[in-house]
Amino acid sequence: MSVIWHQQTHGVPIRKAKSERTIALLFLAFVVVITLLLAAYLALVADNVRLSREIWQIEQDLMAAERETQTVASECARLSSIPVLQERSTQLGYQPANQVEYLSLGAP
């Protein structure tokens, strides 16, 4: 019997192949786990970027609404001033009161 036949049939190369297969499977498992972790991390980063963009857009909308509110508030204050109200009342035909009469009511 030859040495090659003896090694192939009595397990010397088979044990070596089993250990190499085990190492290869462990390496493959390691690569799969690392790939899954990287995929989860990239999904998390993508979600974080999406949320950051949405927050930025909401902040921009809020600032635009605040600017509009300030503009409307200043216009309201301008239109509510006494000189503007007096001018508008005269345009509508109202006259200043020359004599004021008070009405006194009795207690119920």
N, CA, C and O atoms as a printed pandas DataFrame, in Angstrom:
     atom_number atom_name residue_name chain_id  residue_number  x_coord  y_coord  z_coord
0              1         N          MET        A               1    0.822   -1.176    0.000
1              2        CA          MET        A               1    0.000    0.000    0.000
2              3         C          MET        A               1    0.872    1.248    0.000
3              4         O          MET        A               1    1.928    1.319    0.629
4              5         N          SER        A               2    0.374    2.205   -0.729
5              6        CA          SER        A               2    1.185    3.411   -0.854
6              7         C          SER        A               2    0.907    4.363    0.304
7              8         O          SER        A               2   -0.086    4.230    1.019
8              9         N          VAL        A               3    1.777    5.292    0.462
9             10        CA          VAL        A               3    1.648    6.280    1.535
10            11         C          VAL        A               3    0.463    7.195    1.262
11            12         O          VAL        A               3   -0.224    7.595    2.202
12            13         N          ILE        A               4    0.209    7.530    0.037
13            14        CA          ILE        A               4   -0.900    8.406   -0.314
14            15         C          ILE        A               4   -2.221    7.731    0.027
15            16         O          ILE        A               4   -3.111    8.354    0.606
16            17         N          TRP        A               5   -2.348    6.458   -0.333
17            18        CA          TRP        A               5   -3.580    5.754   -0.011
18            19         C          TRP        A               5   -3.762    5.675    1.494
19            20         O          TRP        A               5   -4.869    5.853    2.002
20            21         N          HIS        A               6   -2.681    5.408    2.202
21            22        CA          HIS        A               6   -2.732    5.298    3.649
22            23         C          HIS        A               6   -3.163    6.633    4.274
23            24         O          HIS        A               6   -3.963    6.620    5.210
24            25         N          GLN        A               7   -2.670    7.772    3.802
25            26        CA          GLN        A               7   -3.047    9.081    4.338
26            27         C          GLN        A               7   -4.504    9.417    4.014
27            28         O          GLN        A               7   -5.213    9.987    4.844
28            29         N          GLN        A               8   -4.939    9.068    2.824
29            30        CA          GLN        A               8   -6.303    9.402    2.433
30            31         C          GLN        A               8   -7.328    8.554    3.179
31            32         O          GLN        A               8   -8.427    9.026    3.470
32            33         N          THR        A               9   -6.992    7.351    3.480
33            34        CA          THR        A               9   -7.952    6.461    4.113
34            35         C          THR        A               9   -7.864    6.461    5.625
35            36         O          THR        A               9   -8.817    6.047    6.285
36            37         N          HIS        A              10   -6.795    6.892    6.182
37            38        CA          HIS        A              10   -6.652    6.859    7.638
38            39         C          HIS        A              10   -6.753    8.229    8.289
39            40         O          HIS        A              10   -6.386    8.363    9.456
40            41         N          GLY        A              11   -7.226    9.237    7.603
41            42        CA          GLY        A              11   -7.649   10.483    8.218
42            43         C          GLY        A              11   -6.636   11.581    8.390
43            44         O          GLY        A              11   -7.007   12.642    8.891
44            45         N          VAL        A              12   -5.409   11.418    8.022
45            46        CA          VAL        A              12   -4.469   12.515    8.224
46            47         C          VAL        A              12   -4.862   13.710    7.371
47            48         O          VAL        A              12   -4.973   14.800    7.933
48            49         N          PRO        A              13   -5.081   13.606    6.079
49            50        CA          PRO        A              13   -5.503   14.773    5.318
50            51         C          PRO        A              13   -6.956   15.160    5.614
51            52         O          PRO        A              13   -7.323   16.328    5.491
52            53         N          ILE        A              14   -7.786   14.178    6.007
53            54        CA          ILE        A              14   -9.174   14.476    6.292
54            55         C          ILE        A              14   -9.267   15.395    7.507
55            56         O          ILE        A              14  -10.065   16.332    7.498
56            57         N          ARG        A              15   -8.492   15.161    8.529
57            58        CA          ARG        A              15   -8.488   16.028    9.714
58            59         C          ARG        A              15   -8.029   17.436    9.337
59            60         O          ARG        A              15   -8.586   18.430    9.803
60            61         N          LYS        A              16   -7.012   17.503    8.492
61            62        CA          LYS        A              16   -6.527   18.808    8.059
62            63         C          LYS        A              16   -7.619   19.526    7.257
63            64         O          LYS        A              16   -7.815   20.730    7.421
64            65         N          ALA        A              17   -8.317   18.807    6.408
65            66        CA          ALA        A              17   -9.388   19.399    5.615
66            67         C          ALA        A              17  -10.535   19.852    6.517
67            68         O          ALA        A              17  -11.133   20.900    6.275
68            69         N          LYS        A              18  -10.845   19.074    7.555
69            70        CA          LYS        A              18  -11.901   19.467    8.484
70            71         C          LYS        A              18  -11.531   20.740    9.221
71            72         O          LYS        A              18  -12.382   21.611    9.400
72            73         N          SER        A              19  -10.306   20.869    9.647
73            74        CA          SER        A              19   -9.898   22.080   10.361
74            75         C          SER        A              19   -9.889   23.275    9.415
75            76         O          SER        A              19  -10.259   24.384    9.802
76            77         N          GLU        A              20   -9.464   23.045    8.170
77            78        CA          GLU        A              20   -9.489   24.134    7.202
78            79         C          GLU        A              20  -10.934   24.524    6.874
79            80         O          GLU        A              20  -11.226   25.708    6.704
80            81         N          ARG        A              21  -11.829   23.555    6.783
81            82        CA          ARG        A              21  -13.234   23.833    6.518
82            83         C          ARG        A              21  -13.843   24.594    7.698
83            84         O          ARG        A              21  -14.630   25.518    7.499
84            85         N          THR        A              22  -13.482   24.209    8.919
85            86        CA          THR        A              22  -13.984   24.902   10.106
86            87         C          THR        A              22  -13.499   26.350   10.129
87            88         O          THR        A              22  -14.270   27.262   10.427
88            89         N          ILE        A              23  -12.231   26.558    9.816
89            90        CA          ILE        A              23  -11.683   27.917    9.774
90            91         C          ILE        A              23  -12.379   28.721    8.682
91            92         O          ILE        A              23  -12.708   29.890    8.884
92            93         N          ALA        A              24  -12.605   28.101    7.528
93            94        CA          ALA        A              24  -13.286   28.795    6.438
94            95         C          ALA        A              24  -14.719   29.149    6.831
95            96         O          ALA        A              24  -15.187   30.244    6.516
96            97         N          LEU        A              25  -15.419   28.250    7.510
97            98        CA          LEU        A              25  -16.786   28.533    7.948
98            99         C          LEU        A              25  -16.809   29.638    9.004
99           100         O          LEU        A              25  -17.685   30.503    8.987
100          101         N          LEU        A              26  -15.847   29.606    9.916
101          102        CA          LEU        A              26  -15.763   30.674   10.915
102          103         C          LEU        A              26  -15.479   32.017   10.255
103          104         O          LEU        A              26  -16.067   33.034   10.621
104          105         N          PHE        A              27  -14.575   32.013    9.283
105          106        CA          PHE        A              27  -14.268   33.243    8.561
106          107         C          PHE        A              27  -15.506   33.734    7.802
107          108         O          PHE        A              27  -15.805   34.928    7.800
108          109         N          LEU        A              28  -16.221   32.803    7.157
109          110        CA          LEU        A              28  -17.439   33.173    6.444
110          111         C          LEU        A              28  -18.489   33.738    7.410
111          112         O          LEU        A              28  -19.149   34.728    7.096
112          113         N          ALA        A              29  -18.642   33.115    8.576
113          114        CA          ALA        A              29  -19.582   33.606    9.577
114          115         C          ALA        A              29  -19.169   35.004   10.051
115          116         O          ALA        A              29  -20.020   35.875   10.234
116          117         N          PHE        A              30  -17.883   35.215   10.245
117          118        CA          PHE        A              30  -17.370   36.519   10.649
118          119         C          PHE        A              30  -17.680   37.571    9.584
119          120         O          PHE        A              30  -18.116   38.677    9.905
120          121         N          VAL        A              31  -17.455   37.225    8.325
121          122        CA          VAL        A              31  -17.726   38.157    7.232
122          123         C          VAL        A              31  -19.225   38.464    7.157
123          124         O          VAL        A              31  -19.612   39.612    6.936
124          125         N          VAL        A              32  -20.058   37.456    7.337
125          126        CA          VAL        A              32  -21.510   37.671    7.298
126          127         C          VAL        A              32  -21.941   38.578    8.444
127          128         O          VAL        A              32  -22.738   39.493    8.237
128          129         N          VAL        A              33  -21.435   38.343    9.634
129          130        CA          VAL        A              33  -21.796   39.168   10.791
130          131         C          VAL        A              33  -21.333   40.609   10.576
131          132         O          VAL        A              33  -22.087   41.546   10.835
132          133         N          ILE        A              34  -20.117   40.789   10.111
133          134        CA          ILE        A              34  -19.604   42.139    9.851
134          135         C          ILE        A              34  -20.444   42.821    8.778
135          136         O          ILE        A              34  -20.747   44.008    8.896
136          137         N          THR        A              35  -20.824   42.087    7.735
137          138        CA          THR        A              35  -21.658   42.657    6.669
138          139         C          THR        A              35  -23.023   43.086    7.207
139          140         O          THR        A              35  -23.521   44.158    6.865
140          141         N          LEU        A              36  -23.617   42.256    8.039
141          142        CA          LEU        A              36  -24.909   42.609    8.628
142          143         C          LEU        A              36  -24.793   43.834    9.532
143          144         O          LEU        A              36  -25.659   44.709    9.514
144          145         N          LEU        A              37  -23.729   43.893   10.316
145          146        CA          LEU        A              37  -23.524   45.051   11.180
146          147         C          LEU        A              37  -23.312   46.322   10.360
147          148         O          LEU        A              37  -23.850   47.376   10.698
148          149         N          LEU        A              38  -22.538   46.226    9.293
149          150        CA          LEU        A              38  -22.326   47.390    8.430
150          151         C          LEU        A              38  -23.619   47.810    7.741
151          152         O          LEU        A              38  -23.887   49.004    7.606
152          153         N          ALA        A              39  -24.412   46.855    7.310
153          154        CA          ALA        A              39  -25.693   47.183    6.681
154          155         C          ALA        A              39  -26.615   47.877    7.685
155          156         O          ALA        A              39  -27.282   48.853    7.340
156          157         N          ALA        A              40  -26.656   47.386    8.908
157          158        CA          ALA        A              40  -27.479   48.013    9.943
158          159         C          ALA        A              40  -26.974   49.423   10.250
159          160         O          ALA        A              40  -27.769   50.344   10.437
160          161         N          TYR        A              41  -25.655   49.588   10.302
161          162        CA          TYR        A              41  -25.071   50.901   10.560
162          163         C          TYR        A              41  -25.401   51.870    9.423
163          164         O          TYR        A              41  -25.776   53.016    9.674
164          165         N          LEU        A              42  -25.264   51.419    8.184
165          166        CA          LEU        A              42  -25.585   52.278    7.046
166          167         C          LEU        A              42  -27.061   52.645    7.016
167          168         O          LEU        A              42  -27.411   53.772    6.664
168          169         N          ALA        A              43  -27.925   51.714    7.380
169          170        CA          ALA        A              43  -29.359   52.022    7.460
170          171         C          ALA        A              43  -29.609   53.068    8.540
171          172         O          ALA        A              43  -30.413   53.981    8.347
172          173         N          LEU        A              44  -28.927   52.940    9.669
173          174        CA          LEU        A              44  -29.066   53.912   10.754
174          175         C          LEU        A              44  -28.570   55.286   10.323
175          176         O          LEU        A              44  -29.208   56.298   10.612
176          177         N          VAL        A              45  -27.446   55.324    9.639
177          178        CA          VAL        A              45  -26.898   56.601    9.163
178          179         C          VAL        A              45  -27.843   57.232    8.141
179          180         O          VAL        A              45  -28.085   58.438    8.182
180          181         N          ALA        A              46  -28.373   56.431    7.234
181          182        CA          ALA        A              46  -29.304   56.958    6.236
182          183         C          ALA        A              46  -30.560   57.510    6.896
183          184         O          ALA        A              46  -31.062   58.559    6.491
184          185         N          ASP        A              47  -31.067   56.825    7.894
185          186        CA          ASP        A              47  -32.245   57.302    8.611
186          187         C          ASP        A              47  -31.919   58.588    9.371
187          188         O          ASP        A              47  -32.741   59.503    9.424
188          189         N          ASN        A              48  -30.737   58.658    9.951
189          190        CA          ASN        A              48  -30.310   59.856   10.662
190          191         C          ASN        A              48  -30.211   61.048    9.711
191          192         O          ASN        A              48  -30.624   62.155   10.055
192          193         N          VAL        A              49  -29.665   60.821    8.519
193          194        CA          VAL        A              49  -29.556   61.898    7.535
194          195         C          VAL        A              49  -30.944   62.358    7.102
195          196         O          VAL        A              49  -31.184   63.559    6.973
196          197         N          ARG        A              50  -31.859   61.416    6.875
197          198        CA          ARG        A              50  -33.225   61.768    6.476
198          199         C          ARG        A              50  -33.907   62.593    7.561
199          200         O          ARG        A              50  -34.544   63.605    7.271
200          201         N          LEU        A              51  -33.771   62.157    8.810
201          202        CA          LEU        A              51  -34.382   62.900    9.918
202          203         C          LEU        A              51  -33.759   64.285   10.080
203          204         O          LEU        A              51  -34.465   65.252   10.366
204          205         N          SER        A              52  -32.458   64.383    9.900
205          206        CA          SER        A              52  -31.790   65.682    9.998
206          207         C          SER        A              52  -32.292   66.629    8.921
207          208         O          SER        A              52  -32.509   67.812    9.180
208          209         N          ARG        A              53  -32.476   66.112    7.719
209          210        CA          ARG        A              53  -33.004   66.946    6.629
210          211         C          ARG        A              53  -34.428   67.394    6.933
211          212         O          ARG        A              53  -34.775   68.550    6.689
212          213         N          GLU        A              54  -35.253   66.504    7.457
213          214        CA          GLU        A              54  -36.616   66.881    7.808
214          215         C          GLU        A              54  -36.635   67.937    8.914
215          216         O          GLU        A              54  -37.424   68.880    8.858
216          217         N          ILE        A              55  -35.785   67.784    9.900
217          218        CA          ILE        A              55  -35.704   68.765   10.993
218          219         C          ILE        A              55  -35.257   70.115   10.453
219          220         O          ILE        A              55  -35.793   71.154   10.838
220          221         N          TRP        A              56  -34.268   70.097    9.556
221          222        CA          TRP        A              56  -33.788   71.346    8.966
222          223         C          TRP        A              56  -34.916   72.020    8.186
223          224         O          TRP        A              56  -35.092   73.235    8.277
224          225         N          GLN        A              57  -35.677   71.240    7.425
225          226        CA          GLN        A              57  -36.789   71.796    6.647
226          227         C          GLN        A              57  -37.867   72.364    7.573
227          228         O          GLN        A              57  -38.429   73.424    7.295
228          229         N          ILE        A              58  -38.153   71.672    8.656
229          230        CA          ILE        A              58  -39.153   72.165    9.617
230          231         C          ILE        A              58  -38.669   73.465   10.263
231          232         O          ILE        A              58  -39.456   74.388   10.470
232          233         N          GLU        A              59  -37.374   73.535   10.579
233          234        CA          GLU        A              59  -36.830   74.770   11.153
234          235         C          GLU        A              59  -36.936   75.920   10.150
235          236         O          GLU        A              59  -37.254   77.046   10.533
236          237         N          GLN        A              60  -36.672   75.646    8.871
237          238        CA          GLN        A              60  -36.794   76.677    7.849
238          239         C          GLN        A              60  -38.246   77.152    7.735
239          240         O          GLN        A              60  -38.504   78.351    7.627
240          241         N          ASP        A              61  -39.186   76.213    7.757
241          242        CA          ASP        A              61  -40.606   76.569    7.709
242          243         C          ASP        A              61  -41.005   77.385    8.931
243          244         O          ASP        A              61  -41.769   78.344    8.818
244          245         N          LEU        A              62  -40.493   77.008   10.094
245          246        CA          LEU        A              62  -40.788   77.745   11.325
246          247         C          LEU        A              62  -40.261   79.175   11.250
247          248         O          LEU        A              62  -40.954   80.115   11.640
248          249         N          MET        A              63  -39.039   79.342   10.752
249          250        CA          MET        A              63  -38.479   80.690   10.631
250          251         C          MET        A              63  -39.279   81.532    9.641
251          252         O          MET        A              63  -39.488   82.724    9.870
252          253         N          ALA        A              64  -39.729   80.925    8.542
253          254        CA          ALA        A              64  -40.552   81.662    7.574
254          255         C          ALA        A              64  -41.879   82.064    8.206
255          256         O          ALA        A              64  -42.360   83.177    7.990
256          257         N          ALA        A              65  -42.474   81.160    8.990
257          258        CA          ALA        A              65  -43.738   81.484    9.662
258          259         C          ALA        A              65  -43.539   82.584   10.703
259          260         O          ALA        A              65  -44.400   83.450   10.860
260          261         N          GLU        A              66  -42.419   82.557   11.409
261          262        CA          GLU        A              66  -42.145   83.613   12.395
262          263         C          GLU        A              66  -41.954   84.960   11.710
263          264         O          GLU        A              66  -42.430   85.981   12.206
264          265         N          ARG        A              67  -41.252   84.971   10.560
265          266        CA          ARG        A              67  -41.091   86.222    9.824
266          267         C          ARG        A              67  -42.442   86.761    9.359
267          268         O          ARG        A              67  -42.704   87.960    9.454
268          269         N          GLU        A              68  -43.294   85.875    8.859
269          270        CA          GLU        A              68  -44.621   86.284    8.418
270          271         C          GLU        A              68  -45.451   86.789    9.590
271          272         O          GLU        A              68  -46.179   87.772    9.451
272          273         N          THR        A              69  -45.352   86.137   10.736
273          274        CA          THR        A              69  -46.080   86.567   11.930
274          275         C          THR        A              69  -45.621   87.956   12.367
275          276         O          THR        A              69  -46.439   88.800   12.731
276          277         N          GLN        A              70  -44.313   88.187   12.329
277          278        CA          GLN        A              70  -43.796   89.501   12.703
278          279         C          GLN        A              70  -44.266   90.578   11.723
279          280         O          GLN        A              70  -44.583   91.698   12.123
280          281         N          THR        A              71  -44.307   90.229   10.446
281          282        CA          THR        A              71  -44.784   91.189    9.452
282          283         C          THR        A              71  -46.247   91.521    9.687
283          284         O          THR        A              71  -46.639   92.687    9.653
284          285         N          VAL        A              72  -47.056   90.493    9.925
285          286        CA          VAL        A              72  -48.487   90.716   10.177
286          287         C          VAL        A              72  -48.681   91.492   11.477
287          288         O          VAL        A              72  -49.543   92.369   11.534
288          289         N          ALA        A              73  -47.914   91.203   12.513
289          290        CA          ALA        A              73  -48.043   91.911   13.789
290          291         C          ALA        A              73  -47.672   93.385   13.634
291          292         O          ALA        A              73  -48.340   94.254   14.194
292          293         N          SER        A              74  -46.617   93.668   12.882
293          294        CA          SER        A              74  -46.241   95.076   12.692
294          295         C          SER        A              74  -47.280   95.808   11.840
295          296         O          SER        A              74  -47.571   96.976   12.099
296          297         N          GLU        A              75  -47.843   95.140   10.828
297          298        CA          GLU        A              75  -48.900   95.752   10.019
298          299         C          GLU        A              75  -50.145   96.000   10.861
299          300         O          GLU        A              75  -50.792   97.038   10.720
300          301         N          CYS        A              76  -50.485   95.055   11.734
301          302        CA          CYS        A              76  -51.627   95.217   12.635
302          303         C          CYS        A              76  -51.394   96.391   13.593
303          304         O          CYS        A              76  -52.302   97.184   13.843
304          305         N          ALA        A              77  -50.184   96.495   14.121
305          306        CA          ALA        A              77  -49.873   97.607   15.020
306          307         C          ALA        A              77  -49.946   98.935   14.276
307          308         O          ALA        A              77  -50.431   99.923   14.828
308          309         N          ARG        A              78  -49.475   98.974   13.037
309          310        CA          ARG        A              78  -49.523  100.212   12.261
310          311         C          ARG        A              78  -50.972  100.612   11.986
311          312         O          ARG        A              78  -51.334  101.781   12.115
312          313         N          LEU        A              79  -51.807   99.625   11.602
313          314        CA          LEU        A              79  -53.205   99.929   11.291
314          315         C          LEU        A              79  -54.029  100.239   12.539
315          316         O          LEU        A              79  -55.087  100.859   12.440
316          317         N          SER        A              80  -53.562   99.820   13.696
317          318        CA          SER        A              80  -54.291  100.068   14.945
318          319         C          SER        A              80  -53.855  101.350   15.635
319          320         O          SER        A              80  -54.372  101.684   16.700
320          321         N          SER        A              81  -52.918  102.067   15.047
321          322        CA          SER        A              81  -52.464  103.302   15.700
322          323         C          SER        A              81  -53.564  104.366   15.626
323          324         O          SER        A              81  -54.399  104.342   14.722
324          325         N          ILE        A              82  -53.555  105.290   16.575
325          326        CA          ILE        A              82  -54.597  106.317   16.696
326          327         C          ILE        A              82  -54.674  107.190   15.444
327          328         O          ILE        A              82  -55.776  107.414   14.942
328          329         N          PRO        A              83  -53.555  107.694   14.915
329          330        CA          PRO        A              83  -53.678  108.554   13.726
330          331         C          PRO        A              83  -54.292  107.819   12.526
331          332         O          PRO        A              83  -55.081  108.410   11.789
332          333         N          VAL        A              84  -53.955  106.577   12.324
333          334        CA          VAL        A              84  -54.511  105.819   11.210
334          335         C          VAL        A              84  -55.989  105.569   11.429
335          336         O          VAL        A              84  -56.776  105.671   10.488
336          337         N          LEU        A              85  -56.385  105.240   12.664
337          338        CA          LEU        A              85  -57.798  105.021   12.962
338          339         C          LEU        A              85  -58.613  106.305   12.797
339          340         O          LEU        A              85  -59.739  106.265   12.302
340          341         N          GLN        A              86  -58.042  107.452   13.212
341          342        CA          GLN        A              86  -58.748  108.726   13.044
342          343         C          GLN        A              86  -58.928  109.047   11.561
343          344         O          GLN        A              86  -60.007  109.472   11.149
344          345         N          GLU        A              87  -57.911  108.853   10.780
345          346        CA          GLU        A              87  -57.983  109.114    9.345
346          347         C          GLU        A              87  -58.999  108.188    8.681
347          348         O          GLU        A              87  -59.767  108.618    7.821
348          349         N          ARG        A              88  -59.002  106.964    9.068
349          350        CA          ARG        A              88  -59.930  106.003    8.478
350          351         C          ARG        A              88  -61.377  106.318    8.866
351          352         O          ARG        A              88  -62.285  106.189    8.044
352          353         N          SER        A              89  -61.585  106.725   10.100
353          354        CA          SER        A              89  -62.952  107.062   10.533
354          355         C          SER        A              89  -63.469  108.282    9.786
355          356         O          SER        A              89  -64.650  108.331    9.441
356          357         N          THR        A              90  -62.616  109.269    9.529
357          358        CA          THR        A              90  -63.063  110.435    8.758
358          359         C          THR        A              90  -63.333  110.040    7.315
359          360         O          THR        A              90  -64.240  110.599    6.700
360          361         N          GLN        A              91  -62.586  109.102    6.750
361          362        CA          GLN        A              91  -62.849  108.621    5.390
362          363         C          GLN        A              91  -64.191  107.896    5.324
363          364         O          GLN        A              91  -64.864  107.930    4.294
364          365         N          LEU        A              92  -64.579  107.247    6.406
365          366        CA          LEU        A              92  -65.848  106.529    6.443
366          367         C          LEU        A              92  -67.026  107.449    6.758
367          368         O          LEU        A              92  -68.177  107.014    6.733
368          369         N          GLY        A              93  -66.745  108.704    7.052
369          370        CA          GLY        A              93  -67.821  109.671    7.278
370          371         C          GLY        A              93  -68.125  109.950    8.730
371          372         O          GLY        A              93  -69.107  110.636    9.013
372          373         N          TYR        A              94  -67.360  109.470    9.637
373          374        CA          TYR        A              94  -67.591  109.759   11.055
374          375         C          TYR        A              94  -67.007  111.139   11.376
375          376         O          TYR        A              94  -66.013  111.567   10.790
376          377         N          GLN        A              95  -67.656  111.816   12.323
377          378        CA          GLN        A              95  -67.204  113.139   12.758
378          379         C          GLN        A              95  -66.828  113.051   14.233
379          380         O          GLN        A              95  -67.388  112.239   14.971
380          381         N          PRO        A              96  -65.886  113.881   14.663
381          382        CA          PRO        A              96  -65.566  113.897   16.088
382          383         C          PRO        A              96  -66.763  114.408   16.900
383          384         O          PRO        A              96  -67.516  115.263   16.433
384          385         N          ALA        A              97  -66.928  113.893   18.082
385          386        CA          ALA        A              97  -68.062  114.285   18.938
386          387         C          ALA        A              97  -67.808  115.665   19.511
387          388         O          ALA        A              97  -66.742  115.932   20.068
388          389         N          ASN        A              98  -68.808  116.556   19.370
389          390        CA          ASN        A              98  -68.677  117.905   19.934
390          391         C          ASN        A              98  -69.184  117.937   21.372
391          392         O          ASN        A              98  -68.632  118.641   22.219
392          393         N          GLN        A              99  -70.222  117.183   21.635
393          394        CA          GLN        A              99  -70.805  117.176   22.972
394          395         C          GLN        A              99  -71.017  115.711   23.362
395          396         O          GLN        A              99  -71.547  114.920   22.582
396          397         N          VAL        A             100  -70.603  115.371   24.557
397          398        CA          VAL        A             100  -70.725  114.002   25.042
398          399         C          VAL        A             100  -71.797  113.975   26.112
399          400         O          VAL        A             100  -71.751  114.766   27.054
400          401         N          GLU        A             101  -72.757  113.082   25.984
401          402        CA          GLU        A             101  -73.794  112.927   26.987
402          403         C          GLU        A             101  -73.632  111.565   27.636
403          404         O          GLU        A             101  -73.450  110.551   26.963
404          405         N          TYR        A             102  -73.703  111.567   28.953
405          406        CA          TYR        A             102  -73.578  110.331   29.700
406          407         C          TYR        A             102  -74.944  109.883   30.178
407          408         O          TYR        A             102  -75.787  110.712   30.522
408          409         N          LEU        A             103  -75.163  108.612   30.202
409          410        CA          LEU        A             103  -76.415  108.048   30.644
410          411         C          LEU        A             103  -76.165  107.373   31.995
411          412         O          LEU        A             103  -75.284  106.520   32.099
412          413         N          SER        A             104  -76.907  107.733   33.006
413          414        CA          SER        A             104  -76.724  107.105   34.301
414          415         C          SER        A             104  -77.814  106.078   34.512
415          416         O          SER        A             104  -78.988  106.355   34.266
416          417         N          LEU        A             105  -77.451  104.940   34.948
417          418        CA          LEU        A             105  -78.371  103.839   35.175
418          419         C          LEU        A             105  -78.502  103.634   36.676
419          420         O          LEU        A             105  -77.531  103.761   37.422
420          421         N          GLY        A             106  -79.689  103.322   37.099
421          422        CA          GLY        A             106  -79.900  103.034   38.496
422          423         C          GLY        A             106  -79.444  101.636   38.840
423          424         O          GLY        A             106  -79.287  100.788   37.962
424          425         N          ALA        A             107  -79.237  101.402   40.093
425          426        CA          ALA        A             107  -78.800  100.080   40.546
426          427         C          ALA        A             107  -79.979   99.108   40.427
427          428         O          ALA        A             107  -81.106   99.513   40.711
428          429         N          PRO        A             108  -79.787   97.892   40.036
429          430        CA          PRO        A             108  -80.897   96.947   39.893
430          431         C          PRO        A             108  -81.517   96.496   41.186
431          432         O          PRO        A             108  -82.457   95.702   41.176
